[in-house]
Amino acid sequence: MKIAVVRFPGSNRDLDAYHTARAAGHEARLVWHRSTDLEGADVVVLPGGFSYGDYLRPGAIARFSPVMRAVAWHAEAGRPVLGICNGFQILCEAHLLPGALVRNEGLAFVARMVTVRVESDATLFTAGYRVGQELSFPIAHGDGRYVADQATLDRLEYEGRVIFRYTHGNPNGAMRDIAGITNEGRNVLGLMPHPESAADALVGSSDGATMFALAAVPAGV
């Protein structure tokens, strides 16, 4: 698989995603945010970090980067997009995912390991997991509380589009303990925890490696 990891000014988990994708056997490349070409990528990853220093709102400026037009076309064509932490925020700001990520409930930055439960395996990124499986991922964010109106939350639940949910404690006050969601086509996935930072047992967890294996994505998708 050809994986494009988009690098924004302020990205800080881009190399983590890049190396995790390569370790999974894929051809990964870094794509600068000013590019309008995804260079034939099969999968796009929007990594964690603080794009544009989180001015205005996290992801609010990055959504206007030239590369996001190509990312939107990629998503609208049904091709896979993964947004992690700041990438999730960008996807919401770009309206590729519903809802928003706002300040943590305690107004403090949180950085620690959390446990998330797999709520659905019906996405390209979670097909290798079991529904109900609990995963250990790190988090590092100050604006990770997922919010949406009740109608949107009910729709996400009814359509099975809540993909990850915090368990054994909610670190940021996210509504309905939501840690990750997908779009209607289930090809765009956003989550706050960092699977790319949990892909090797040496760092405390290898649970994220399965997400980057992309076993369910056929070559040339």
Summary of the structure (lengths in Angstrom):
residues: 221
radius of gyration: 15.5
end to end distance: 8.9
largest distance: 44.1
contacts: 795
relative contact order: 0.18
helix: 26%
strand: 28%
